Amino acid sequence: MTGKGKGSVAKSGKPRPGTGGYGRKKLAGKGPTPPAQSRTGHPAQRRAAAAASSGGARRPGSLAEEGSDPGRRAADGAGRAAADGARTRGGTRGAGTAQEMVAGRNPVLEALREHVPATALHVGPRLDADERIGEAVKLAADRGIPVVEAGRAELDRLTGGAVHQGLALRVRPYSYAHADDLFRTENGRPALIVALDGVTDPRNLGAVARSVAAFGGNGVLVPARRSAGVTAGAWKASAGALARVPVAQTSSLANALSGYARAGLFVVGLDADGDEEIGGLSLAANPLVLVVGAEGKGLSKLVRQRCDAVVRIPISGAESLNASVATGIALYQVTRSRSAAR
C-alpha cells in the first residue's frame, strides 16, 4: 500500500478532498447574467426586436421605451401588480375597481361629450388610428383638460384593471343623487325607476343604466352597502349612459321603496318565481319602481315584502338571466305596455 500524500487517494477508494473550485479541473462559470434585451423570450427582447424592425423611430414627446430604465420598470411592475390584485379581488379582468376613472374609448368619448367633470385624459402610446381618440383629445384640449401620455401598465394601475383600450379619463368623484330626486320627472311620462337588490358587479350597473337611458327611465337606485357602485367598469359598460342617467344611493333599499310607495309609485319586483308574467302586468301604465335582484339569489325577503307585485320573464330554457339582461327585457315590456295603453 502506498503512502497517502496531500491530495492523493488511497486504494481503499476514499475520495480526495475537494479543491473549492480553484483546482485544475474547476468548473467553468456562465459569466454575468445578460441584460433583459438579450435574453430570448424576455418581453424587453421582443420590444427591442420590434423597435429594430421598425427602424427604432419614436414619435416626438413619447415616453421612453418600456423596460429601458429602472424607474419605468418599477412603475410597470406596480401597474401589473395592481391589475393582478384587481383581478384577484374582482375575479375577472375588465370590471375595473377605480371609482374615479372612466376607461375605454367609447365611455371616455361619451363622458367628454356630456361634459362630465374631468381632471386629466390619459392616452396610451402607439395607438392605432381611431377617430374616437382624436376627438377625445380635441374635446379635452378645448375644455382645458390636461392630456397625459401613459404606458399600458400605468393605465392598468390607474383604471384598477379595466380594459381601457389605451384611453382613460380621470373624473371627479361620482356625485350620487338622492332617492327622492329620481321620480321628479318633467317629461310628462309616468316615472320609471330601476332599483337593484344585491347586484354587486359594476358592469351590470353600467348595462342597466344603458337600458334605462334607452327606454326613457328616470334613474337607478342602489344600496350604499354590498352593492355595485359607479366605477370604471360601470362607466365602460354604460357606454357613456351614466353621464345622462342619475344613480342614487340609499342606506336602506326597503325603506326607500316604502317612501316611493307613499309618494304614489307602485313597486314591482322582478323574480324568476314571480306570480305573473311581465307581459300581463296591469300596473305598467302607472309610475313604477322595477326592483331587480341578483342572478341566482333573486329578491331579498325584506325587499320582496315591499313589492305591490312580483312578476317573471317567461323563458323556455333552464338558463337564468343576469340582472342587466333581465332589466332590459322588462323595461322593453313596460314601455310596450304603456304605448298600447295610450
C-alpha positions in Angstrom: 0.0 0.0 0.0 1.4 3.4 -1.0 1.6 6.2 1.5 -1.0 8.9 1.5 0.0 12.3 0.2 -1.8 15.5 0.1 -4.5 15.4 -2.5 -3.9 11.6 -3.2 -6.5 8.9 -2.9 -5.9 5.6 -1.0 -6.6 2.4 -2.8 -9.5 1.8 -0.5 -11.4 4.2 -2.7 -11.9 7.1 -0.3 -12.5 10.4 -2.1 -9.8 13.0 -2.0 -10.5 16.4 -0.5 -12.2 19.0 -2.8 -10.4 22.0 -4.3 -13.0 24.5 -3.5 -13.4 25.4 -7.2 -9.8 26.5 -7.6 -8.1 23.4 -8.9 -7.0 22.5 -12.4 -10.4 20.9 -13.1 -12.5 23.7 -11.6 -16.0 24.3 -13.1 -16.3 27.0 -15.7 -18.9 29.7 -14.8 -21.5 31.0 -17.2 -20.5 34.6 -16.7 -22.7 37.6 -15.7 -26.4 37.5 -16.4 -27.1 39.1 -19.8 -29.3 42.2 -20.0 -33.0 41.7 -20.4 -32.9 42.9 -24.1 -30.5 40.0 -24.9 -32.5 37.2 -23.2 -34.5 35.1 -25.7 -38.2 35.3 -25.0 -38.0 38.1 -22.5 -40.6 41.0 -23.1 -37.8 43.5 -23.3 -36.0 41.4 -26.0 -39.3 41.3 -28.0 -39.8 45.0 -27.7 -36.2 45.7 -28.8 -36.6 43.4 -31.8 -39.8 45.1 -32.8 -38.2 48.5 -32.4 -35.2 47.4 -34.6 -37.6 46.1 -37.3 -39.4 49.4 -37.4 -36.3 51.4 -37.6 -36.4 52.4 -33.9 -38.3 55.5 -34.6 -40.4 57.1 -31.8 -42.7 60.0 -32.2 -41.7 63.2 -30.5 -42.7 63.6 -27.0 -43.4 59.9 -26.4 -42.4 58.1 -23.3 -39.2 56.1 -23.1 -39.4 52.5 -24.3 -41.0 50.3 -21.6 -38.3 48.5 -19.6 -35.5 50.8 -20.7 -34.9 52.3 -17.3 -35.3 51.0 -13.7 -37.9 53.7 -12.7 -40.1 52.7 -15.6 -39.7 49.0 -14.9 -40.7 49.6 -11.3 -43.8 51.5 -12.4 -44.7 48.8 -14.9 -44.3 46.2 -12.2 -46.5 48.2 -9.8 -49.1 48.5 -12.6 -49.1 44.8 -13.3 -49.3 44.1 -9.6 -52.3 46.5 -9.3 -54.0 44.8 -12.2 -53.4 41.4 -10.9 -54.7 42.4 -7.5 -57.8 43.8 -9.1 -58.4 40.6 -10.9 -57.9 38.6 -7.7 -60.3 40.8 -5.8 -62.9 41.2 -8.5 -62.5 37.8 -10.1 -62.2 38.8 -13.7 -60.3 41.2 -15.9 -62.2 44.1 -17.2 -64.6 45.2 -14.4 -62.3 47.8 -13.0 -62.1 49.0 -9.4 -61.1 52.6 -9.8 -64.0 54.8 -8.9 -62.7 58.0 -10.4 -61.5 56.7 -13.8 -63.6 56.2 -17.0 -61.9 53.6 -19.1 -62.4 52.7 -22.8 -62.7 54.7 -26.0 -66.5 54.9 -26.2 -67.1 55.6 -22.5 -64.4 58.3 -22.4 -65.7 60.0 -25.6 -69.2 59.9 -24.3 -68.2 61.3 -20.9 -66.3 64.2 -22.7 -69.3 64.9 -24.9 -71.6 65.0 -21.9 -69.2 67.4 -20.1 -68.5 65.1 -17.2 -66.2 67.0 -14.9 -62.7 65.6 -15.5 -59.2 66.5 -14.4 -56.9 64.6 -16.9 -57.1 62.5 -20.0 -54.5 59.6 -20.1 -53.6 58.4 -23.6 -51.5 55.3 -24.3 -48.6 55.4 -26.7 -48.5 53.9 -30.2 -52.3 53.6 -30.5 -53.8 52.6 -33.8 -55.6 55.2 -35.9 -59.0 55.8 -34.5 -61.1 58.9 -34.9 -62.5 58.5 -31.4 -59.1 59.1 -29.9 -58.6 62.2 -31.9 -62.0 63.5 -31.0 -61.4 62.7 -27.3 -58.0 64.6 -27.3 -59.6 67.6 -29.1 -62.5 67.7 -26.7 -60.2 67.5 -23.7 -57.9 70.2 -25.1 -60.9 72.5 -25.9 -62.1 72.2 -22.3 -58.6 72.8 -20.8 -58.2 69.2 -19.5 -54.6 68.1 -19.5 -53.7 65.3 -21.9 -51.1 62.9 -20.4 -49.3 60.1 -22.2 -49.1 56.9 -20.2 -47.9 53.3 -20.7 -50.1 50.3 -20.7 -49.0 49.2 -17.2 -49.7 52.6 -15.8 -53.2 52.7 -17.4 -53.8 49.2 -15.9 -52.9 50.6 -12.5 -54.9 53.8 -12.9 -58.1 52.0 -14.0 -57.9 49.2 -11.5 -57.5 46.5 -14.1 -60.2 47.7 -16.5 -60.0 47.1 -20.3 -59.1 50.7 -21.1 -58.2 50.4 -24.9 -55.4 52.9 -24.3 -57.7 55.7 -23.1 -58.7 56.7 -19.6 -60.3 59.8 -18.2 -59.8 60.8 -14.6 -63.1 62.3 -13.3 -64.1 63.8 -10.1 -65.8 61.5 -7.5 -69.2 60.5 -8.7 -72.0 62.6 -7.2 -74.8 60.2 -6.3 -78.4 61.6 -6.5 -80.9 61.4 -3.7 -83.6 58.7 -4.0 -86.3 61.3 -3.9 -84.9 63.1 -7.0 -85.4 60.2 -9.3 -89.2 60.3 -9.6 -89.4 64.0 -10.2 -89.8 64.0 -13.9 -90.6 66.9 -16.3 -91.3 65.0 -19.5 -94.9 64.3 -18.6 -94.5 60.5 -18.6 -95.0 58.3 -15.6 -91.9 57.7 -13.6 -89.9 54.6 -14.3 -87.1 53.8 -11.8 -84.9 50.7 -11.6 -83.7 49.5 -8.2 -81.0 46.9 -7.8 -81.1 44.5 -4.9 -77.9 42.7 -4.2 -76.3 43.3 -7.6 -72.5 43.6 -7.0 -71.0 43.6 -10.4 -70.3 47.2 -11.6 -70.7 46.1 -15.2 -74.3 45.1 -14.5 -74.9 48.5 -13.1 -73.5 50.2 -16.2 -75.5 47.9 -18.5 -78.7 48.7 -16.5 -78.0 52.4 -16.8 -77.7 52.0 -20.6 -81.1 50.2 -20.8 -82.7 52.9 -18.6 -81.4 55.6 -20.9 -82.7 53.7 -24.0 -86.2 53.3 -22.6 -86.5 56.8 -21.1 -86.3 55.8 -17.4 -85.6 58.2 -14.6 -82.6 56.6 -13.0 -81.2 53.8 -11.0 -81.3 53.2 -7.2 -78.7 51.1 -5.5 -77.9 50.4 -1.8 -74.9 52.1 -0.4 -73.5 48.9 1.0 -72.9 45.4 -0.5 -73.9 46.7 -3.9 -72.2 47.8 -7.1 -71.2 51.5 -7.4 -70.1 53.8 -10.2 -66.6 52.6 -11.0 -64.5 52.5 -14.2 -66.2 49.1 -15.1 -69.6 50.6 -14.7 -68.7 53.6 -16.9 -67.4 51.3 -19.6 -70.4 49.0 -19.6 -72.8 52.0 -19.8 -71.0 53.3 -22.9 -71.4 56.9 -21.5 -75.1 56.4 -20.4 -74.1 57.2 -16.8 -73.5 60.7 -17.9 -77.2 61.0 -18.6 -78.8 58.6 -16.2 -78.6 59.6 -12.5 -77.7 56.9 -9.9 -79.0 57.3 -6.4 -77.7 55.6 -3.3 -79.7 54.7 -0.2 -78.7 53.4 3.2 -81.8 51.1 3.2 -83.4 49.9 0.0 -86.5 48.6 1.8 -87.1 52.0 3.4 -86.6 53.8 0.1 -89.1 51.6 -1.6 -91.6 52.3 1.2 -91.0 56.0 0.6 -91.7 55.6 -3.1 -94.9 53.8 -2.3 -96.1 56.7 -0.1 -95.3 59.1 -3.0 -97.6 57.2 -5.3 -95.3 54.9 -7.1 -96.0 51.2 -7.5 -93.2 48.8 -6.6 -92.8 45.8 -8.9 -90.3 43.1 -8.2 -88.7 41.0 -11.0 -88.0 37.4 -9.9 -88.0 34.0 -11.5 -90.7 32.9 -9.0 -93.0 35.8 -9.8 -96.7 35.3 -9.6 -97.4 36.6 -13.2 -95.6 37.3 -16.4 -94.2 40.7 -17.1 -96.3 41.0 -20.3 -99.5 40.8 -18.2 -98.6 43.5 -15.7 -101.6 45.7 -15.2 -99.6 48.3 -13.3 -97.4 49.1 -16.3 -99.1 52.4 -17.1 -98.6 53.7 -13.6 -95.5 55.3 -12.1 -93.3 52.3 -11.4 -90.2 51.2 -9.5 -88.8 48.0 -11.0 -86.8 46.1 -8.5 -84.2 43.6 -9.9 -82.4 41.1 -7.8 -79.1 39.3 -8.4 -78.8 36.3 -10.6 -79.4 33.1 -8.6 -80.3 34.9 -5.4 -83.3 36.9 -6.6 -85.0 39.4 -4.3 -84.3 39.5 -0.6 -87.1 38.7 1.7 -87.4 42.2 3.1 -87.5 43.9 -0.3 -90.0 41.3 -1.7 -92.4 42.3 1.1 -92.3 45.9 -0.1 -93.4 44.9 -3.6 -97.0 45.5 -4.8 -96.5 42.8 -7.4 -93.8 40.3 -8.3 -93.5 39.3 -12.0 -91.3 37.0 -14.0 -89.9 36.8 -17.5 -91.1 33.7 -19.3 -88.1 31.6 -20.5 -88.2 28.2 -22.1 -84.7 27.1 -21.2 -83.1 26.1 -18.0 -80.6 29.1 -18.1 -81.2 32.1 -15.9 -80.8 35.8 -17.0 -78.4 38.1 -15.3 -79.6 41.4 -13.9 -78.8 43.6 -16.8 -80.4 41.4 -19.4 -83.5 40.9 -17.3 -83.8 44.6 -16.8 -83.6 45.4 -20.5 -86.3 42.9 -21.3 -88.6 44.1 -18.5 -88.1 47.8 -19.5 -89.0 47.0 -23.1 -92.1 45.2 -22.0 -93.2 48.0 -19.7 -92.6 50.6 -22.5 -94.6 48.4 -24.9 -97.5 48.1 -22.5 -97.5 51.9 -21.9 -97.6 52.5 -25.6 -100.5 50.1 -26.1 -102.5 51.8 -23.3 -102.4 55.2 -24.8 
